[in-house]
Amino acid sequence: MARLFTLAQLDDAAALLRGGGVLAYPTEAVYGLGCDPHDRAAFERLFALKRRPPAQGVLLIAADFAQVERYIDLAAVPSSALAQAKASWPGPNTWIFPRSAEVPDWIAGAHAGIALRVTAHAPAAALCRAFGGALVSTSANPHGEPPARSAATVQTYFGQALEGLLDAPLGGLERPTAIRDALTGAIIRP
């Protein structure tokens, strides 16, 4: 069984992430699986848990713009596009930006950009603050299965293979957040 954390134990959950662990945690609509985006071994364990093709890439979730800014190739983003994304944050909006050299290749998969969200969901934002940066965020489910909407479903899906689980409320959205291209405004996922 995964080590269970409550919101009172965020520092312990963040320590698990800094130590290379994979943690399930609540987001706006579903539980997500997260790890340190710069820890390739943790990332590979996360993808093995999901049984997800590595070319798909993942998004990063953060508590504030400062935690994602380094991942954006700011020279390639018009100020109006950046302003539009920043005006929607914190909130349930994921934007794809041209990625900077700071983005590990394994995070983006086969994609040229990087998907980023500054969340308004208090538990996820608090986890990012406790960790000290952006985290990998991908739905907590084996590839092809419905995303977990409860801690119990996370445990059913992953059992002892998962190292940690932050048991806290979801954000109340019915569907995962919309994903849009920051440069074109195109909706990638409604």
MOCORWO-V217482 format. One record per run of one state. SS is the DSSP state (H for helix, E for strand, C for the rest). FROM is the first residue (numbers start at 1). TO is the last residue. If there is no record, write none. Layout:
ss->(SS SS)
from->(FROM FROM)
to->(TO TO)
This chain:
ss->(C E C H C E C E C E C H C H C E C H E C H C H C E C H C E C H C E C H C E C E C E C)
from->(1 3 6 7 19 23 27 31 35 36 37 40 51 54 57 59 63 65 72 73 74 77 79 88 93 100 105 109 113 119 122 132 135 140 151 162 164 167 178 182 187 190)
to->(2 5 6 18 22 26 30 34 35 36 39 50 53 56 58 62 64 71 72 73 76 78 87 92 99 104 108 112 118 121 131 134 139 150 161 163 166 177 181 186 189 190)
